[in-house]
Amino acid sequence: MQVRVGIVGCGTVGTATAKLLLTNRELIRKRTGIDFVLTKVADLNWEKEREFEIPRELRTTDYREVLSESDIVVELVGGKTFAKELILSALEEGKCVVTANKHLLAEEGKEIFEKAKEKNAFIGFEASVGGGIPVIKALREGLVGNRIKNILGILNGTTNYILTRMFEGGLGLEEALSEAQRLGYAEADPSLDIDGWDAAHKIAILAELAYGSYIDFGDVYVEGIRGVDKLDVELGKELGYTLKLLAIAKRVDDEIEIRVHPTFIHTEEALAKVSGVYNAVMIEGDFVGKTMFYGRGAGGHPTASAVVSDIVDAGKFLLCEKRTPVYVDWEGRKLGVRKNFYSRYYLRFSVPDKPGVLASVARVLAEHNISIASVLQKEMVCKIAGSENEPVVPLVILTHKAYEQDIQSALSRISELPVVVGKPVLIRVEEEAY
Ligand SMILES: NC(=O)c1ccc[n+]([C@@H]2O[C@H](COP(=O)([O-])OP(=O)(O)OC[C@H]3O[C@@H](n4cnc5c(N)ncnc54)[C@H](OP(=O)(O)O)[C@@H]3O)[C@@H](O)[C@H]2O)c1
């Protein structure tokens, strides 16, 4: 049985996908019983160098040739405008669609999934989260019998590389970012990664699948790593924590928490050991307990591996007379998103090394129902902009679990205390106990 596949966008992932389909065609045919034939590959520029040469007869600059000559349309252009038009017209024509476009699905997936439902069409997006890690398939199939309690993910390789270098190599943020750019792990404009948006797109997609609820992307709390100071990475290390940009989705009663921010996790936790550009996702289900998925979260080859797994599913869908709906169907469900998180906190204040300072900070925390778990005061002098004449030391307070709103209002009161210099630092700590 033959199924025709066409690719639009022949960049990093498109080239690797074409290479995989052509190189392993016979292997895939033996394993699946389906012969996936690459019929056309569209790109605007065929002059640029690629890691694999696409045969001339497959090349086109007109995406419409891909639409007319394939049963499965693979969108690997990226961006939101053209990609969305392409996906909607392919679905409209009843084609199966495979995409890796997390940006588009997280922000405008509703329209796309509704179109897929209307047309009873297949849309696969395994490669949109975690690159080569089959985490979407795990949620959809392997864990389908579970109510998902939590998802904790290291979903962005660039920021994980930077934080790893800060933790292990003692580098500052700028230094680690330049190194990542030099090694090709960070874009020239790294904002989507550094500011947390890429991880936020991915956790929004995972949460929609896990909780069967439409998520308005604007409801995701997003804080990137731009403000991370190496002093906090070092102090956290002394306290037994590793700093990660964690993407978190949790079911709390009838609401969900969905957030991305720098987070301290205990150095002994499996997620803390995920270093460099690697990604990992920990999913906890009510029957299965904790499961963890680990691998390369980006790069042409790992991502192509995920794209091809969707292509195979699309082929099976076509040959099974479209009996299993394969789209995200929320049936109009939209769970509330809880903004008042309940978490443990690491707080750092810059204060003069004088008696009574800790007591005045602790008093405000107590007035806001925040209980202190431990205190660390270093005899090191910090430099704080605008306070050159006043030597200050870092005072670190780890709290027991507290509500975000209480923490925020306590911090604004503490910032006004005459003994506190500069802006306090707040880093959330993900820890089940306490
Ligand atoms: N790279 C990864 O590791 C990775 C991992 C997971 C997911 N993804 C996702 O995969 C998708 C593709 O990423 P990528 O890294 O492969 O991007 P890329 O290297 O920039 O490739 C995109 C390709 O599409 C071409 N293109 C742009 N407009 C087109 C049009 N109208 N018709 C035909 N081709 C067009 C581009 O040509 P020009 O260069 O001439 O503009 C480029 O060759 C994105 O959604 C991305 O988020 C990527």
Ligand as a Chemical Component Dictionary entry (heavy atoms), coordinates in Angstrom:
data_LIG
# 
_chem_comp.id                   LIG 
_chem_comp.type                 NON-POLYMER 
_chem_comp.pdbx_formal_charge   0 
_chem_comp.three_letter_code    LIG 
# 
loop_
_chem_comp_atom.comp_id 
_chem_comp_atom.atom_id 
_chem_comp_atom.alt_atom_id 
_chem_comp_atom.type_symbol 
_chem_comp_atom.charge 
_chem_comp_atom.model_Cartn_x 
_chem_comp_atom.model_Cartn_y 
_chem_comp_atom.model_Cartn_z 
_chem_comp_atom.pdbx_ordinal 
LIG N1  N1  N 0  14.963 23.240 14.383 1  
LIG C1  C1  C 0  14.544 22.490 15.394 2  
LIG O1  O1  O 0  15.348 21.902 16.112 3  
LIG C2  C2  C 0  13.071 22.349 15.682 4  
LIG C3  C3  C 0  12.660 21.512 16.732 5  
LIG C4  C4  C 0  11.295 21.340 16.981 6  
LIG C5  C5  C 0  10.385 22.010 16.205 7  
LIG N2  N2  N 1  10.816 22.843 15.214 8  
LIG C6  C6  C 0  9.795  23.523 14.408 9  
LIG O2  O2  O 0  9.893  23.041 13.076 10 
LIG C7  C7  C 0  9.523  24.070 12.171 11 
LIG C8  C8  C 0  10.657 24.271 11.158 12 
LIG O3  O3  O 0  11.827 24.627 11.869 13 
LIG P1  P1  P 0  13.269 24.678 11.154 14 
LIG O4  O4  O 0  14.249 24.826 12.246 15 
LIG O5  O5  O -1 13.421 23.566 10.194 16 
LIG O6  O6  O 0  13.145 26.055 10.371 17 
LIG P2  P2  P 0  14.041 26.577 9.158  18 
LIG O7  O7  O 0  15.372 25.909 9.150  19 
LIG O8  O8  O 0  13.989 28.057 9.180  20 
LIG O9  O9  O 0  13.229 26.044 7.874  21 
LIG C9  C9  C 0  12.070 26.630 7.366  22 
LIG C10 C10 C 0  12.174 26.551 5.852  23 
LIG O10 O10 O 0  10.931 26.946 5.263  24 
LIG C11 C11 C 0  11.241 27.781 4.143  25 
LIG N3  N3  N 0  10.087 28.599 3.793  26 
LIG C12 C12 C 0  9.697  29.801 4.303  27 
LIG N4  N4  N 0  8.560  30.223 3.689  28 
LIG C13 C13 C 0  8.221  29.264 2.788  29 
LIG C14 C14 C 0  7.169  29.129 1.845  30 
LIG N5  N5  N 0  6.233  30.060 1.714  31 
LIG N6  N6  N 0  7.147  28.026 1.061  32 
LIG C15 C15 C 0  8.105  27.062 1.160  33 
LIG N7  N7  N 0  9.136  27.149 2.049  34 
LIG C16 C16 C 0  9.192  28.236 2.856  35 
LIG C17 C17 C 0  12.429 28.576 4.620  36 
LIG O11 O11 O 0  13.096 29.164 3.554  37 
LIG P3  P3  P 0  14.016 30.484 3.836  38 
LIG O12 O12 O 0  15.121 30.036 4.731  39 
LIG O13 O13 O 0  14.457 30.866 2.470  40 
LIG O14 O14 O 0  13.104 31.480 4.494  41 
LIG C18 C18 C 0  13.258 27.487 5.292  42 
LIG O15 O15 O 0  14.052 26.784 4.371  43 
LIG C19 C19 C 0  9.228  25.302 13.021 44 
LIG O16 O16 O 0  7.848  25.363 13.284 45 
LIG C20 C20 C 0  9.979  25.017 14.310 46 
LIG O17 O17 O 0  9.422  25.665 15.439 47 
LIG C21 C21 C 0  12.128 23.025 14.924 48 
# 
loop_
_chem_comp_bond.comp_id 
_chem_comp_bond.atom_id_1 
_chem_comp_bond.atom_id_2 
_chem_comp_bond.value_order 
_chem_comp_bond.pdbx_ordinal 
LIG N1  C1  SING 1  
LIG C1  O1  DOUB 2  
LIG C1  C2  SING 3  
LIG C2  C3  SING 4  
LIG C2  C21 DOUB 5  
LIG C3  C4  DOUB 6  
LIG C4  C5  SING 7  
LIG C5  N2  DOUB 8  
LIG N2  C6  SING 9  
LIG N2  C21 SING 10 
LIG C6  O2  SING 11 
LIG C6  C20 SING 12 
LIG O2  C7  SING 13 
LIG C7  C8  SING 14 
LIG C7  C19 SING 15 
LIG C8  O3  SING 16 
LIG O3  P1  SING 17 
LIG P1  O4  DOUB 18 
LIG P1  O5  SING 19 
LIG P1  O6  SING 20 
LIG O6  P2  SING 21 
LIG P2  O7  DOUB 22 
LIG P2  O8  SING 23 
LIG P2  O9  SING 24 
LIG O9  C9  SING 25 
LIG C9  C10 SING 26 
LIG C10 O10 SING 27 
LIG C10 C18 SING 28 
LIG O10 C11 SING 29 
LIG C11 N3  SING 30 
LIG C11 C17 SING 31 
LIG N3  C12 SING 32 
LIG N3  C16 SING 33 
LIG C12 N4  DOUB 34 
LIG N4  C13 SING 35 
LIG C13 C14 SING 36 
LIG C13 C16 DOUB 37 
LIG C14 N5  SING 38 
LIG C14 N6  DOUB 39 
LIG N6  C15 SING 40 
LIG C15 N7  DOUB 41 
LIG N7  C16 SING 42 
LIG C17 O11 SING 43 
LIG C17 C18 SING 44 
LIG O11 P3  SING 45 
LIG P3  O12 DOUB 46 
LIG P3  O13 SING 47 
LIG P3  O14 SING 48 
LIG C18 O15 SING 49 
LIG C19 O16 SING 50 
LIG C19 C20 SING 51 
LIG C20 O17 SING 52 
# 
